[in-house]
């Protein structure tokens, strides 16, 4: 009888140990499941980002190919360049030194570009940014028309913008920007480099989202 009591006492004393072990295993299993879910979620998020990046790169490549096809003739003639989707035109082709008046060959070139650019924009939610750039030399003191290179580059970009609109590009699909002597593409130490820095670039970019309508009565 005493032996039976001792056996029962032994069983009772071991039960809490197995219960604690079971609880520990449950906790460990729960932690493992949480880690596994986190890893799977991170992988899915990374995969989604990679897929989106690949998609954007394909869209960008298609956009550049479309633009290259649209500008095949001017590109073949060497009158314009196309780098990273930006159409570059030498300032010497468009303007005389320190002038914002289009030269005949410059106007003819813009007339040639207007048609392909309009066709390119027709099926896309994009807008053209026309940017003016100069070299780093100060505007000649004898030229009182422009205060500095900022003003010269601004007037040149406006001139090109207006010429494109006159040639058929919708005025809602083009705007002007000025960079002065900032963002040179070559050194200003020599004339050849300065000549390359005097340029106008036309770059398609996403059309800005329409601003929310202002509340009635606000100004």
Helices and strands as residue ranges (DSSP letters): H 2-70, H 72-77, E 81-83, E 86-90, H 91-94, H 104-122, E 126-133, H 149-166, G 171-173, E 174-178, H 191-197, E 199-206
